[in-house]
Each structure stands twice: as C-alpha cells, then as structure tokens.
Amino acid sequence: MKKPRVMLVGAVGSGKTSLMKALTQKEGPVTKTQAIEYHSRSIDTPGEFLENPFYYRALFATSLEADAVLFIQDATREESSFPPGFAQAFPKKTLGIVTKTDHPKAQVERAKEILTKLALKGPILAVSAWTGEGIDELRKLLEWD
C-alpha cells in the first residue's frame, strides 16, 4: 500500500527539512531547501515560497501532488508568516505542526494559537526533530506506520 505523501509549508528556518528527516528516519546534515524537493513521501518547499505571496500559486499547484499539507510553525518564532485562513486554500487534509519544542525559548502555546488562525482541517501537533517528541504520533496520524 502506498504511504501518503505530505507537503511541508513554513517560514525559512522553521524546521521543515529537519522534521522530514526525523519522520523518514534519515540521517545526515540538514541543508537549506532552495527549490521544491520531491521525495517518495514528502514535498519540501522553500520558506521563501510562504514569505513571498508571489509564490503562493506554486504552493497551491504543488499541493495537488500531496495527500496532506503540513503547516509548520517554529515555537521560538514570535510572529507568523501565514495569512489568516491560509489552509482553506488547500483542497487537502491540513495539519498544524509546532516545531522546536525542545528549545529553551520555545513557546508552544503561542505557536499553537498562530496555527489555529489558519483554519486547518486537522489537528495541531507539537514535535521536536531533535528529541523525537511527537514524531511517532505524527507518523501514526499520517498513516506512515
């Protein structure tokens, strides 16, 4: 059975690529995503695509190749790059993911509040790619187990 493919959307440095490495249990260095990267179970998007509305059309079109869209919010970031209601524009299952929950300056509840404003069709999970917190729960939710 084919495992669902997810697309990750978030600001520059929000932890999208680190999260995907943790989910797929791949090791190695994390590099900056410069272009949309397609993998068997994921589509990793550059943070600049969220931060520049000119690229929104590319995100919408690319999401058609995914089964779900993960909206990533860094728990250490005070502001949001997401427009209100942004998840409604994606005709897929949408989930909110709070990353970097292990960081000493993490404010998980603030990050969750930011994600609630997106009008998600799915739950919000808090995870840490570094400690593994929440990764198994997310894998189950994505039906990757």
Residue, then its C-alpha position, 0 to 999 in steps of 0.5 A: m500500500k502506498k504511504p501518503r505523501v505530505m507537503l511541508v509549508g513554513a517560514v525559512g528556518s522553521g524546521k521543515t527539512s529537519l522534521m522530514k528527516a526525523l519522520t523518514q528516519k534519515e540521517g545526515p546534515v540538514t541543508k537549506t531547501q532552495a527549490i521544491e524537493y520531491h521525495s517518495r513521501s514528502i514535498d519540501t518547499p522553500g520558506e521563501f515560497l510562504e514569505n513571498p505571496f508571489y509564490y503562493r500559486a506554486l504552493f497551491a499547484t504543488s499541493l495537488e501532488a500531496d495527500a496532506v499539507l503540513f503547516i509548520q510553525d517554529a515555537t521560538r518564532e514570535e510572529s507568523s508568516f501565514p495569512p489568516g485562513f491560509a489552509q482553506a486554500f488547500p483542497k487537502k487534509t491540513l495539519g498544524i505542526v509546532t516545531k522546536t519544542d525542545h528549545p529553551k525559548a520555545q513557546v508552544e502555546r503561542a505557536k499553537e494559537i498562530l496555527t489555529k488562525l489558519a483554519l486547518k482541517g486537522p489537528i495541531l501537533a507539537v514535535s521536536a526533530w531533535t528529541g523525537e517528541g511527537i514524531d511517532e504520533l505524527r507518523k501514526l496520524l499520517e498513516w506512515d506506520 
